[in-house]
Amino acid sequence: MRTKTYKVLLFGIIFSLLASGVFAQIQFEDFKNSFSDFSGDVARALPQAATMGLDWSDARVRGFPHLGAGLTLGAVMIPKDAFLDLADGIGATLPDKVKDSKLGVPLPAYTLDARIGIPFLPIDVGAKLGLFTPEMAEKVGGLGGVTADYMLAGFELRYPVLKGNLVLPAVALSAEYSYLSGGVGTSVTGLDTSIADVEGFTINMDDPDVRFEWQTHAVDFKVQASKNLLIFTPYVGGAYTYGWSRAGGGVSADLDFGGATEEEVRDALEEAGYDIELDDSSFTIFSDATGGALRAFGGFSVNLLILRLDLNAQYNFATQGLGAGLNVRVQL
């Protein structure tokens, strides 16, 4: 399941357009603009992606020893314009499934979740963790030439506003911190490529790998209402998320600076104000995004004894991005 998620969804699409020989030679201005703009679009989507996990339908906050644990799978959508602009900048052709997309391209996430009531206090605490390493990819059969790493972790505190009764819904307030990081890469084989006019220099690359990486810190404040109706629990809510994000795109390769030194090229780029990482084996351009966004969410769960199957959807008013998730858990 994890292999399919990473290979087919977001970055299988990216690398289908990058691994087709588009880097024969590219002007630095085009390279910089393409990767900076794309990284900026990804960075703005990261805080919403970081909130995935712990999306439980039941807003009732119950004390110790009530607890639950399960698995969340979800995704948020990145607007397809990010991919169209990247393709235009590097002279590539996008697959039709991206160009014809109505919703965008999904950035997937998964977490293992747990929640427990706190003795003597009217709160419960939730924690989540999702992890995917290149070593894990090898154990499950690889990703078809794509390398990937991923980490999503966080914790949440919930406080009851209304406990709910026969007429009124349960209402809870929560505060959450999440950290999301990751990256993907793939080879562009058989090419001697170069980036021309890099602040007066040329960077030559031998058989480059294309690499994207990102990280975000996000805080999320949420109000949620739910109502138990026989075996169903519908719920709705709103949230405000503030994130500090950084995303980068570039290449990993044996780099040659055309007679200049690595330090000379790096100094020239830094003096020009670029946020870059450069050495003799990689060249990455980063974009930052800091700010907050409101989102609305809702869904329902199907409750079978101690098993909960929870479906949810969300809408980000700032990015106009959609998201969706599935949670399966045991809840006592």
Sine and cosine of phi, psi and omega as CSV:
sin_phi,cos_phi,sin_psi,cos_psi,sin_omega,cos_omega
0.00,0.00,-0.71,0.71,0.01,-1.00
-0.90,0.43,-0.65,0.76,0.01,-1.00
-0.85,0.53,-0.73,0.69,0.01,-1.00
-0.89,0.46,-0.67,0.75,-0.04,-1.00
-0.85,0.53,-0.76,0.65,-0.07,-1.00
-0.97,0.24,-0.54,0.84,-0.09,-1.00
-0.99,0.17,-0.61,0.79,-0.16,-0.99
-1.00,-0.10,-0.59,0.81,-0.16,-0.99
-0.97,0.26,-0.98,-0.18,-0.20,-0.98
-0.97,0.25,-0.85,0.53,-0.26,-0.96
-1.00,0.02,-0.22,0.97,0.25,-0.97
-0.88,0.48,-0.58,0.81,0.04,-1.00
-0.94,0.35,-0.71,0.70,0.01,-1.00
-0.83,0.55,-0.74,0.68,-0.15,-0.99
-0.99,0.12,-0.27,0.96,0.15,-0.99
-0.92,0.40,-0.44,0.90,0.03,-1.00
-1.00,-0.07,-0.40,0.92,-0.04,-1.00
-1.00,0.01,-0.39,0.92,-0.10,-1.00
-1.00,-0.02,0.36,0.93,-0.10,-1.00
-0.92,-0.38,0.39,0.92,0.12,-0.99
1.00,0.08,0.54,0.84,-0.09,-1.00
-1.00,0.09,-0.12,0.99,-0.12,-0.99
-0.98,-0.18,0.40,0.92,-0.03,-1.00
-0.73,0.68,-0.77,0.64,0.27,-0.96
-0.33,-0.94,0.64,-0.77,-0.04,-1.00
-0.66,-0.75,0.63,-0.78,0.07,-1.00
-0.95,0.31,0.62,-0.79,-0.04,-1.00
-0.85,0.53,-0.62,0.79,-0.02,-1.00
-0.87,0.50,-0.66,0.75,0.04,-1.00
-0.93,0.36,-0.67,0.74,0.03,-1.00
-0.86,0.51,-0.76,0.65,-0.04,-1.00
-0.89,0.45,-0.76,0.65,-0.04,-1.00
-0.89,0.46,-0.67,0.74,-0.05,-1.00
-0.90,0.44,-0.77,0.63,-0.05,-1.00
-0.96,0.27,-0.58,0.82,0.03,-1.00
-0.91,0.42,-0.72,0.70,-0.01,-1.00
-0.90,0.43,-0.70,0.72,0.00,-1.00
-0.90,0.44,-0.70,0.72,0.01,-1.00
-0.89,0.45,-0.61,0.79,0.04,-1.00
-0.90,0.44,-0.65,0.76,0.04,-1.00
-0.90,0.43,-0.66,0.75,0.04,-1.00
-0.90,0.43,-0.68,0.73,-0.02,-1.00
-0.86,0.51,-0.61,0.79,0.00,-1.00
-0.94,0.35,-0.42,0.91,0.01,-1.00
-1.00,0.08,-0.23,0.97,-0.14,-0.99
-0.91,0.42,-0.71,0.71,-0.02,-1.00
-0.84,0.54,-0.64,0.77,0.04,-1.00
-0.90,0.43,-0.66,0.75,0.05,-1.00
-0.89,0.45,-0.58,0.82,-0.02,-1.00
-0.92,0.39,-0.36,0.93,0.00,-1.00
-0.99,0.16,-0.09,1.00,0.04,-1.00
-0.87,0.49,0.60,-0.80,-0.03,-1.00
0.98,-0.22,0.46,-0.89,-0.01,-1.00
0.87,0.49,0.42,0.91,0.03,-1.00
-1.00,0.02,0.98,0.19,-0.04,-1.00
-0.99,-0.14,0.63,-0.78,-0.09,-1.00
-0.93,0.37,-0.63,0.78,-0.17,-0.99
-0.98,0.22,0.91,-0.42,0.01,-1.00
-1.00,0.07,0.00,1.00,0.06,-1.00
-0.94,0.34,0.76,-0.65,0.05,-1.00
-0.97,-0.25,0.92,-0.38,-0.08,-1.00
-0.89,-0.46,0.54,-0.84,-0.10,-0.99
-0.98,0.20,-0.01,-1.00,0.05,-1.00
-0.87,0.50,0.67,-0.75,0.20,0.98
-0.98,-0.21,0.44,0.90,0.01,-1.00
-0.90,0.44,0.71,-0.71,-0.05,-1.00
-0.41,-0.91,0.18,-0.98,0.06,-1.00
-0.30,-0.96,0.34,-0.94,0.02,-1.00
-0.43,-0.90,0.54,-0.84,-0.01,-1.00
-0.11,-0.99,-0.31,-0.95,-0.09,-1.00
-0.79,-0.62,0.71,-0.70,0.08,-1.00
-0.89,-0.45,0.73,-0.68,0.15,-0.99
-0.86,-0.51,0.72,-0.70,-0.02,-1.00
-0.33,-0.94,0.01,-1.00,0.02,-1.00
-0.33,-0.94,0.50,-0.86,0.20,-0.98
-0.88,-0.47,0.41,-0.91,-0.12,-0.99
-0.99,-0.16,0.74,-0.68,0.14,-0.99
-0.99,-0.13,0.78,-0.63,-0.02,-1.00
-0.82,0.57,0.64,-0.77,-0.06,-1.00
-0.92,0.39,-0.32,0.95,0.03,-1.00
-0.86,0.51,-0.50,0.87,0.05,-1.00
-0.87,0.49,-0.64,0.77,-0.01,-1.00
-0.98,0.22,-0.59,0.81,0.04,-1.00
-0.89,0.45,-0.68,0.73,0.00,-1.00
-0.92,0.40,-0.63,0.77,0.04,-1.00
-0.88,0.47,-0.71,0.71,-0.01,-1.00
-0.90,0.44,-0.68,0.74,0.01,-1.00
-0.89,0.46,-0.64,0.77,-0.07,-1.00
-0.93,0.37,-0.50,0.87,-0.04,-1.00
-0.93,-0.36,0.16,0.99,0.09,-1.00
0.95,0.32,0.52,0.85,-0.04,-1.00
-0.97,-0.23,0.19,-0.98,0.04,-1.00
-0.90,-0.44,0.80,-0.60,0.00,-1.00
-0.99,0.14,0.53,-0.85,0.15,-0.99
-0.87,0.49,0.49,-0.87,-0.01,-1.00
-0.86,0.51,-0.52,0.85,-0.05,-1.00
-0.92,0.39,-0.38,0.92,0.10,-1.00
-0.99,0.13,-0.74,0.67,-0.04,-1.00
-0.88,0.47,-0.53,0.85,-0.04,-1.00
-1.00,-0.05,0.01,1.00,-0.07,-1.00
-0.92,0.39,0.68,-0.73,0.06,-1.00
-1.00,-0.04,-0.50,0.87,-0.13,-0.99
-0.98,-0.20,-0.34,0.94,-0.09,-1.00
0.92,-0.40,-0.30,-0.96,-0.04,-1.00
-0.89,-0.46,0.75,-0.66,-0.12,-0.99
-0.98,0.21,0.68,-0.73,0.19,-0.98
-0.98,-0.22,0.96,-0.30,-0.16,-0.99
-0.99,0.13,0.34,-0.94,0.06,-1.00
-0.45,-0.89,0.44,-0.90,0.14,-0.99
-0.56,-0.83,0.47,-0.88,0.07,-1.00
-0.55,-0.83,0.46,-0.89,0.31,-0.95
-1.00,-0.07,0.78,-0.63,-0.12,-0.99
-0.89,-0.45,0.49,-0.87,0.15,-0.99
-0.51,-0.86,0.54,-0.84,0.00,-1.00
-0.58,-0.82,0.63,-0.78,-0.02,-1.00
-0.55,-0.83,0.59,-0.81,0.09,-1.00
-0.96,0.27,0.50,-0.87,-0.03,-1.00
-0.98,-0.18,0.79,-0.62,0.01,-1.00
-0.86,0.51,0.69,-0.72,0.12,-0.99
0.93,0.36,0.05,1.00,0.02,-1.00
-0.81,-0.59,0.59,-0.81,-0.02,-1.00
-0.99,0.11,0.76,0.65,0.00,-1.00
-0.64,-0.77,0.33,-0.94,0.26,-0.97
-0.80,-0.60,0.31,-0.95,-0.09,-1.00
-0.82,-0.57,0.74,-0.67,0.07,-1.00
-0.88,-0.48,0.49,-0.87,0.05,-1.00
-0.67,-0.74,0.49,-0.87,-0.01,-1.00
-0.62,-0.79,0.47,-0.88,0.03,-1.00
-0.43,-0.90,0.79,-0.61,0.15,-0.99
-0.79,-0.62,0.69,-0.72,-0.09,-1.00
-0.57,-0.82,0.71,-0.70,0.07,-1.00
-0.56,-0.83,0.84,-0.54,-0.06,-1.00
-0.88,-0.48,0.35,-0.94,0.10,-1.00
-0.84,0.54,-0.55,0.83,0.03,-1.00
-0.91,0.41,-0.61,0.80,0.07,-1.00
-0.90,0.43,-0.62,0.79,0.02,-1.00
-0.88,0.48,-0.65,0.76,0.02,-1.00
-0.89,0.46,-0.64,0.77,-0.05,-1.00
-0.93,0.36,-0.46,0.89,0.00,-1.00
-0.99,-0.16,0.23,0.97,0.12,-0.99
0.97,-0.26,0.13,0.99,0.04,-1.00
0.99,0.16,0.11,-0.99,-0.06,-1.00
-0.85,-0.53,0.55,0.84,0.06,-1.00
0.90,0.43,0.64,0.77,0.01,-1.00
1.00,-0.02,-0.05,1.00,0.02,-1.00
-0.99,-0.17,0.76,-0.65,0.14,-0.99
-0.99,-0.11,0.59,-0.81,-0.06,-1.00
-0.54,-0.84,0.57,-0.82,0.18,-0.98
-0.60,-0.80,0.47,-0.88,-0.19,-0.98
-0.33,-0.94,0.67,-0.75,0.12,-0.99
-0.53,-0.85,0.76,-0.65,0.10,-1.00
-0.72,-0.70,0.85,-0.53,-0.02,-1.00
-0.63,-0.78,0.48,-0.88,0.02,-1.00
-0.05,-1.00,0.12,-0.99,0.08,-1.00
-0.58,-0.82,0.38,-0.92,-0.10,-1.00
-0.63,-0.78,0.62,-0.79,0.14,-0.99
-0.92,-0.40,0.73,-0.68,0.04,-1.00
-0.86,-0.52,0.60,-0.80,0.00,-1.00
-0.77,-0.63,0.72,-0.69,-0.04,-1.00
-0.98,0.18,0.73,-0.69,0.14,-0.99
-0.99,-0.13,-0.72,0.69,0.12,-0.99
-0.77,-0.64,0.72,-0.70,0.03,-1.00
-0.98,0.18,-0.34,0.94,-0.01,-1.00
1.00,0.06,0.51,-0.86,0.06,-1.00
-0.50,-0.87,-0.35,-0.94,-0.06,-1.00
-0.88,0.48,-0.50,0.86,-0.06,-1.00
-0.96,-0.27,-0.75,0.66,-0.12,-0.99
-1.00,0.06,0.53,-0.85,0.08,-1.00
-0.98,0.20,0.26,-0.96,0.19,-0.98
-0.99,0.14,0.65,-0.76,0.01,-1.00
-0.75,-0.66,0.69,-0.72,0.00,-1.00
-0.69,-0.73,0.54,-0.84,0.17,-0.99
-0.96,-0.27,0.56,-0.83,0.00,-1.00
-0.59,-0.81,0.42,-0.91,0.11,-0.99
-0.75,-0.67,0.71,-0.70,-0.10,-0.99
-0.69,-0.72,0.60,-0.80,0.19,-0.98
-0.89,-0.46,0.70,-0.71,0.02,-1.00
-0.70,-0.72,0.53,-0.85,0.10,-1.00
-0.81,-0.59,0.79,-0.62,0.00,-1.00
-0.78,-0.62,0.75,-0.66,0.09,-1.00
-0.57,-0.82,0.33,-0.94,0.04,-1.00
0.17,-0.99,-0.03,-1.00,0.03,-1.00
-0.12,-0.99,0.34,-0.94,0.06,-1.00
-0.63,-0.78,0.44,-0.90,0.03,-1.00
-0.44,-0.90,0.37,-0.93,0.08,-1.00
-0.44,-0.90,0.36,-0.93,-0.03,-1.00
-0.99,0.12,0.57,-0.82,0.21,-0.98
-0.91,-0.41,0.99,-0.14,-0.27,-0.96
-1.00,-0.01,0.43,-0.90,0.18,-0.98
0.96,0.28,0.36,0.93,-0.07,-1.00
-0.81,-0.59,0.68,-0.73,0.27,-0.96
-0.98,-0.19,0.94,-0.34,-0.17,-0.99
-0.87,-0.50,0.22,-0.98,0.00,-1.00
-0.47,-0.88,0.44,-0.90,0.14,-0.99
-0.92,-0.39,0.89,-0.45,-0.11,-0.99
-1.00,-0.05,0.47,-0.88,0.12,-0.99
0.86,0.51,0.76,0.65,0.07,-1.00
-1.00,0.06,0.99,0.10,-0.08,-1.00
0.77,0.63,0.68,0.73,0.01,-1.00
1.00,-0.08,-0.09,1.00,0.00,-1.00
-0.91,-0.42,0.20,-0.98,0.13,-0.99
-0.82,-0.57,0.74,-0.67,0.05,-1.00
-0.96,-0.28,0.88,-0.47,0.05,-1.00
-0.99,-0.12,0.67,-0.74,-0.07,-1.00
-0.80,-0.60,0.75,-0.66,0.00,-1.00
-0.96,-0.27,0.89,-0.45,0.01,-1.00
0.76,0.65,0.91,0.42,-0.10,-0.99
-0.97,0.26,0.47,-0.88,0.27,-0.96
-0.99,-0.17,0.65,-0.76,0.09,-1.00
-1.00,-0.03,0.70,-0.72,-0.12,-0.99
-0.71,-0.71,0.73,-0.69,0.17,-0.98
-0.85,-0.53,0.62,-0.78,0.07,-1.00
-0.55,-0.83,0.39,-0.92,-0.10,-1.00
-0.39,-0.92,0.34,-0.94,0.16,-0.99
-0.38,-0.92,0.47,-0.88,0.05,-1.00
-0.48,-0.87,0.56,-0.83,0.23,-0.97
-0.93,-0.36,0.76,-0.65,-0.07,-1.00
-0.68,-0.73,0.65,-0.76,0.17,-0.99
-0.91,-0.42,0.63,-0.78,-0.14,-0.99
-0.71,-0.70,0.78,-0.62,0.03,-1.00
-0.88,-0.48,0.79,-0.61,-0.24,-0.97
-0.68,-0.74,0.59,-0.81,0.20,-0.98
-0.85,-0.53,0.70,-0.71,-0.10,-0.99
-0.63,-0.78,0.65,-0.76,0.07,-1.00
-0.83,-0.56,0.63,-0.78,0.01,-1.00
-0.60,-0.80,0.33,-0.94,0.01,-1.00
-0.60,-0.80,0.82,-0.58,0.04,-1.00
-0.99,0.16,0.84,-0.55,0.00,-1.00
-0.79,-0.62,1.00,-0.05,-0.06,-1.00
0.84,0.55,-0.90,-0.44,-0.03,-1.00
-1.00,-0.08,0.10,0.99,-0.01,-1.00
-0.91,-0.42,0.54,-0.84,0.12,-0.99
-0.74,-0.67,1.00,-0.07,0.11,-0.99
-0.97,0.23,0.45,-0.89,0.02,-1.00
-0.45,-0.89,0.42,-0.91,0.06,-1.00
-0.61,-0.79,0.31,-0.95,0.03,-1.00
-0.07,-1.00,0.03,-1.00,0.06,-1.00
-0.66,-0.75,0.40,-0.92,-0.06,-1.00
-0.50,-0.87,0.42,-0.91,0.13,-0.99
-0.84,-0.54,0.81,-0.58,-0.03,-1.00
-0.88,-0.47,0.73,-0.68,0.10,-1.00
-0.86,-0.51,0.77,-0.64,-0.08,-1.00
-0.75,-0.66,0.49,-0.87,0.12,-0.99
-0.89,-0.47,0.96,-0.28,-0.18,-0.98
-0.84,-0.55,0.47,-0.88,0.08,-1.00
-0.58,-0.81,0.78,-0.63,0.01,-1.00
-0.70,-0.72,0.55,-0.83,-0.05,-1.00
-0.66,-0.75,0.43,-0.90,0.07,-1.00
-0.61,-0.79,0.58,-0.82,0.00,-1.00
0.09,-1.00,-0.54,-0.84,-0.12,-0.99
-0.73,-0.69,0.48,-0.88,0.21,-0.98
-0.88,-0.47,0.80,-0.60,-0.09,-1.00
-0.15,-0.99,0.16,-0.99,0.24,-0.97
-0.97,0.24,0.92,-0.40,-0.10,-1.00
-0.98,-0.21,0.64,-0.77,0.09,-1.00
-0.82,-0.57,0.72,-0.70,-0.13,-0.99
-0.97,-0.23,0.39,0.92,0.15,-0.99
0.87,0.49,0.66,0.75,0.02,-1.00
0.99,-0.11,-0.31,0.95,0.07,-1.00
-1.00,0.08,0.19,-0.98,0.07,-1.00
-0.99,-0.12,0.35,-0.94,0.06,-1.00
-0.84,0.54,-0.66,0.75,-0.02,-1.00
-0.90,0.43,-0.63,0.78,0.00,-1.00
-0.90,0.44,-0.68,0.73,-0.01,-1.00
-0.93,0.37,-0.69,0.72,0.00,-1.00
-0.88,0.47,-0.71,0.71,-0.01,-1.00
-0.88,0.47,-0.65,0.76,0.00,-1.00
-0.90,0.43,-0.65,0.76,0.01,-1.00
-0.93,0.36,-0.66,0.75,0.00,-1.00
-0.93,0.38,-0.61,0.79,0.05,-1.00
-0.90,0.43,-0.50,0.87,0.04,-1.00
-0.98,0.18,-0.05,1.00,0.10,-0.99
1.00,-0.05,0.26,0.97,-0.01,-1.00
-1.00,0.09,0.63,-0.78,0.11,-0.99
-1.00,-0.03,0.99,-0.13,-0.13,-0.99
-0.73,-0.69,0.34,-0.94,0.26,-0.96
-0.83,-0.55,0.81,-0.59,-0.10,-0.99
-0.63,-0.78,0.77,-0.64,0.22,-0.97
-0.54,-0.84,-0.23,-0.97,-0.08,-1.00
-0.98,0.20,0.05,1.00,-0.01,-1.00
-0.76,-0.64,-0.01,1.00,0.01,-1.00
-0.34,-0.94,0.45,-0.89,0.02,-1.00
-0.59,-0.81,0.94,-0.35,-0.07,-1.00
-0.76,-0.65,0.70,-0.71,0.04,-1.00
-0.94,-0.33,0.77,-0.64,-0.10,-1.00
-0.94,-0.35,0.45,-0.89,0.14,-0.99
-0.76,-0.66,0.60,-0.80,0.02,-1.00
-0.95,-0.31,0.48,-0.88,0.11,-0.99
-0.57,-0.82,0.84,-0.54,0.01,-1.00
-0.76,-0.64,0.75,-0.66,0.01,-1.00
0.34,-0.94,0.04,-1.00,-0.07,-1.00
-0.89,-0.45,0.28,-0.96,0.00,-1.00
-0.44,-0.90,0.57,-0.82,0.11,-0.99
-1.00,-0.06,0.57,-0.82,0.11,-0.99
-0.62,-0.79,0.47,-0.89,0.10,-0.99
-0.94,-0.35,0.52,-0.85,-0.01,-1.00
-0.54,-0.84,0.30,-0.95,0.04,-1.00
-0.13,-0.99,0.20,-0.98,0.00,-1.00
0.17,-0.98,-0.33,-0.94,0.03,-1.00
-0.37,-0.93,0.35,-0.94,0.10,-0.99
-0.85,-0.53,0.44,-0.90,0.16,-0.99
-0.96,-0.27,0.82,-0.58,-0.14,-0.99
-0.93,-0.37,0.91,-0.41,0.00,-1.00
-0.85,-0.53,0.99,-0.16,-0.08,-1.00
0.83,0.56,-0.91,-0.42,-0.01,-1.00
-0.99,-0.12,0.02,1.00,-0.02,-1.00
-1.00,-0.09,0.71,-0.71,0.04,-1.00
-0.83,-0.56,0.77,-0.64,0.12,-0.99
-0.91,-0.42,0.92,-0.40,-0.22,-0.98
-0.88,-0.47,0.81,-0.59,0.06,-1.00
-0.90,-0.44,0.66,-0.75,0.00,-1.00
-0.55,-0.84,0.34,-0.94,0.08,-1.00
-0.64,-0.77,0.39,-0.92,-0.02,-1.00
-0.54,-0.84,0.36,-0.93,0.02,-1.00
-0.69,-0.72,0.79,-0.61,0.01,-1.00
-0.99,-0.10,0.88,-0.47,-0.08,-1.00
-0.95,0.30,-0.44,0.90,-0.03,-1.00
-0.98,0.21,-0.72,0.70,-0.05,-1.00
-0.99,-0.10,-0.15,0.99,-0.11,-0.99
0.85,0.53,0.47,0.88,-0.01,-1.00
-1.00,-0.06,0.57,-0.82,0.05,-1.00
-0.99,-0.13,0.35,-0.94,0.10,-1.00
-0.52,-0.85,0.35,-0.94,0.02,-1.00
-0.46,-0.89,0.43,-0.90,-0.01,-1.00
-0.47,-0.88,0.36,-0.93,0.07,-1.00
-0.75,-0.66,0.78,-0.63,0.05,-1.00
-0.82,-0.57,0.73,-0.69,0.10,-0.99
-0.84,-0.54,0.80,-0.60,-0.09,-1.00
-0.49,-0.87,0.32,-0.95,0.22,-0.98
-0.98,-0.22,0.79,-0.61,-0.08,-1.00
-0.77,-0.64,0.83,-0.55,-0.02,-1.00
-0.94,-0.34,0.00,0.00,0.00,0.00
